[in-house]
Amino acid sequence: MKENDFIKWHEAIKKRRSRRQFIEKPIESGKINYLVEYCQQLNNWLGGGARAVVVTDNPEQAFKGLMGSYGKIKGAPAYVAFIGDSNDLNYQEKAGYLGEAFILEATNFGLASCWIGGFFKPEVVAEQIEIMPHEEVLAITPIGYVKKEYTFEEKLMAGFATTHKRKDLKELCQGLAESQWPKWVQFALEAARLAPSAVNRQPWRFTIEQNAIKVSIDNFKNISNISKRLDCGIAMLHLEAGAIAAGVTGTWTYLESKDVAVYCVR
């Protein structure tokens, strides 16, 4: 993808909100065709490890309830599955990275979405999409149109999950003192800080250097059974978009254990 794609994604970060209640309005065929082609572009761009697939046939079958009717996905005319290839050591973070690129593109395209990592039916998705034995459906997102106002159920769910509360950067960062951060670091971290995560846990931690930012998970505890590395992949996409919006480009190097990846500027 080009730098302009990252700049557009950066613009979408503050507009994107998780939405679960959709209106009875189909997505136009032209938009669906665009999104199908866009998924293929993202899959080719990533070059393996993860892929995204649009599903329009009986999408409601893939979702299961959460807290009774609260938080339930309703009325979505389509969904997108984010699939990881377990033959790739970094498939979880790659799925988060690719998936968030799609979601931010959909946001700019006028469509609402919501990361769903635990409350969907992977066996149904596997029936609707050809899944290889070494692949795993890590998450899905409904896509569609929503009312401007949140429904009562969405307001309740947002309050339950404290959706918009974010940890202070002082809690998330170590390394170079904030007073010494270059402008691009501030842009990148502010964007990464706004990344969505399972139950808003924000499991990423950042180690700051003059020309690099390392992304790590906070710890190995995981009560939700949703990959923290996938969450970090979402933050990685935000971080890179923020850096590019500040006029700086770089490259990712994947790491192991608690460390996920390091972004080094050129």
C-alpha positions in Angstrom: 0.0 0.0 0.0 1.1 3.6 -0.5 1.8 6.4 2.0 -1.5 8.0 1.0 -3.4 4.9 2.2 -1.8 5.3 5.7 -2.7 9.0 5.8 -6.3 8.1 4.9 -6.3 5.4 7.6 -4.9 7.9 10.1 -7.8 10.3 9.3 -10.3 7.5 10.0 -8.9 6.6 13.4 -10.8 9.2 15.3 -14.0 8.6 13.3 -14.1 4.9 13.9 -16.4 3.6 16.6 -17.5 0.1 17.4 -21.1 -0.4 16.3 -23.2 -3.5 16.8 -26.7 -2.5 15.7 -27.1 -2.0 11.9 -30.1 -0.7 9.9 -31.9 -2.7 7.3 -30.0 -1.3 4.4 -27.9 -3.5 2.0 -24.5 -2.4 1.0 -24.5 -1.3 -2.6 -23.0 -3.9 -5.1 -20.4 -1.4 -6.2 -19.2 -1.0 -2.6 -19.2 -4.7 -2.0 -17.2 -5.3 -5.2 -14.7 -2.6 -4.1 -14.3 -4.2 -0.6 -13.8 -7.7 -2.1 -11.1 -6.3 -4.4 -9.6 -4.3 -1.5 -9.3 -7.4 0.6 -7.3 -9.0 -2.2 -5.1 -6.0 -2.4 -4.4 -6.2 1.4 -3.8 -9.9 1.2 -1.3 -9.4 -1.6 0.3 -6.5 0.2 0.9 -8.5 3.3 2.4 -11.4 1.4 1.1 -14.2 3.6 0.5 -14.9 7.3 -3.0 -13.5 7.3 -5.9 -12.7 4.9 -9.3 -11.1 4.9 -12.4 -12.3 3.2 -15.8 -10.6 2.7 -18.9 -12.7 3.3 -22.4 -11.6 2.2 -24.4 -14.8 2.3 -26.3 -15.3 5.6 -23.9 -13.2 7.7 -26.1 -13.4 10.8 -25.3 -17.1 11.2 -21.7 -16.3 12.1 -22.6 -14.3 15.2 -23.7 -15.5 18.6 -25.1 -13.5 21.5 -23.3 -11.6 24.2 -24.9 -10.8 27.5 -28.4 -11.8 26.2 -29.5 -9.1 23.8 -26.9 -6.5 25.0 -23.9 -6.3 22.6 -25.5 -8.6 20.1 -24.8 -8.0 16.4 -28.0 -7.2 14.7 -28.9 -6.5 11.1 -25.4 -6.6 9.5 -25.7 -7.2 5.8 -22.1 -8.6 5.6 -19.0 -9.5 7.6 -15.3 -9.8 7.0 -13.3 -12.7 8.4 -9.7 -12.2 9.4 -7.8 -15.5 9.0 -4.3 -16.3 10.2 -2.0 -18.9 8.8 -0.4 -20.8 11.7 2.6 -21.7 9.4 3.7 -18.1 9.9 5.1 -17.4 13.3 3.6 -13.8 13.3 0.2 -14.7 12.0 -1.7 -13.2 14.9 -0.2 -9.7 14.8 -0.4 -9.8 11.0 -4.1 -10.5 11.2 -4.6 -7.5 13.5 -2.5 -5.3 11.3 -4.3 -6.3 8.1 -7.7 -6.3 9.7 -7.5 -2.8 11.1 -6.3 -1.6 7.7 -9.6 -3.0 6.2 -11.7 -1.5 9.0 -10.3 2.0 8.7 -10.8 1.8 4.9 -14.4 0.8 5.5 -14.8 3.7 7.9 -13.7 6.1 5.3 -16.1 4.4 2.9 -19.0 5.2 5.1 -19.4 1.8 6.7 -19.5 0.9 10.4 -17.8 -2.1 11.9 -16.8 -3.8 15.2 -13.9 -6.2 16.0 -15.4 -9.5 17.2 -12.8 -11.8 18.6 -14.7 -14.2 20.9 -18.4 -14.1 20.2 -18.7 -15.6 16.8 -19.0 -19.1 15.4 -15.8 -20.2 13.7 -17.4 -23.4 12.5 -20.0 -21.4 10.6 -17.3 -19.1 9.1 -15.4 -22.2 8.1 -18.5 -23.4 6.2 -18.9 -20.1 4.4 -15.3 -19.7 3.5 -12.7 -22.2 2.4 -10.4 -22.6 5.4 -7.2 -24.6 5.1 -6.1 -27.0 7.9 -3.3 -24.7 9.0 -5.5 -21.6 9.0 -7.5 -20.2 11.9 -10.3 -17.6 11.9 -9.0 -15.2 14.5 -11.7 -12.5 14.4 -14.5 -11.1 12.2 -16.2 -7.7 11.8 -19.8 -7.0 10.8 -20.0 -4.2 8.2 -23.0 -2.1 7.2 -24.8 1.2 7.8 -25.9 2.5 11.2 -28.0 5.3 12.6 -26.0 8.3 13.8 -27.3 7.9 17.3 -26.3 4.9 19.4 -29.1 2.5 20.4 -29.8 1.9 24.0 -28.1 -1.5 23.8 -25.0 0.1 22.3 -24.8 2.8 24.9 -25.1 0.1 27.6 -22.4 -1.9 26.0 -20.1 1.1 25.6 -20.5 1.9 29.3 -19.9 -1.7 30.2 -16.7 -1.9 28.2 -15.5 1.7 29.0 -14.9 1.8 25.2 -13.4 5.3 24.9 -11.2 5.3 28.0 -7.5 5.1 27.1 -4.5 4.6 29.3 -2.1 7.5 29.7 1.0 7.3 27.5 3.1 7.4 30.7 1.6 4.1 31.7 2.3 2.6 28.3 5.8 3.8 27.5 9.4 3.4 28.6 12.8 4.2 27.2 13.4 7.7 25.9 11.9 10.5 28.1 8.8 12.2 26.7 10.6 15.5 26.6 13.0 14.0 24.1 10.5 12.4 21.7 10.7 13.5 18.1 7.5 14.8 16.6 6.9 11.6 14.7 7.0 9.5 17.9 4.3 11.7 19.5 2.1 11.3 16.4 2.7 7.5 16.2 2.0 6.9 19.9 -1.2 9.0 20.1 -2.5 7.0 17.1 -1.5 3.7 18.6 -3.1 4.7 21.9 -6.5 4.9 20.2 -6.4 1.4 18.8 -9.3 -0.9 19.8 -8.6 -4.1 21.8 -10.5 -7.0 23.4 -12.5 -5.6 26.3 -10.5 -2.4 25.9 -7.6 -4.1 27.7 -4.9 -2.1 25.8 -2.2 -4.8 26.2 0.5 -3.0 24.2 3.6 -1.5 25.7 6.1 0.8 23.8 9.8 1.1 24.2 10.9 4.4 22.7 14.3 5.1 21.0 15.3 8.1 18.9 14.6 6.3 15.7 12.5 3.3 16.7 9.5 2.2 18.7 9.3 -1.4 20.0 5.8 -2.9 20.6 5.4 -5.6 23.3 2.6 -7.2 25.2 2.1 -6.3 28.8 2.2 -9.9 30.2 1.2 -13.4 29.3 -2.0 -13.5 31.3 -5.0 -13.8 29.0 -8.4 -14.4 30.5 -10.3 -13.6 27.3 -8.7 -16.2 25.1 -8.3 -13.5 22.4 -4.8 -13.0 21.2 -2.9 -10.1 22.7 -0.6 -10.2 19.7 -3.6 -9.6 17.4 -4.4 -6.5 19.5 -0.8 -5.4 19.2 -1.1 -5.8 15.4 -4.0 -3.4 15.4 -1.9 -0.9 17.4 1.0 -1.4 14.9 -1.2 -0.3 12.0 -2.2 2.8 14.0 1.4 3.5 15.0 2.7 3.4 11.4 -0.2 5.5 10.2 0.6 8.1 12.8 4.3 8.1 11.9 3.6 8.5 8.2 1.1 11.3 8.9 4.0 13.0 10.6 6.1 12.7 7.5 8.2 9.7 8.6 8.3 6.2 7.1 9.9 3.1 8.4 9.9 -0.7 8.4 8.7 -3.4 10.9 10.9 -6.2 12.2 9.0 -9.0 14.0 10.2 -10.2 17.4 9.6 -13.1 19.8 8.2 -13.8 23.2 6.6 -10.7 24.9 8.2 -8.5 22.3 6.0 -8.3 19.1 7.8 -6.0 16.6 9.9 -2.9 16.3 9.3 0.0 13.9 12.5 1.6 12.7 12.4 4.8 10.8 14.5 5.4 7.7 
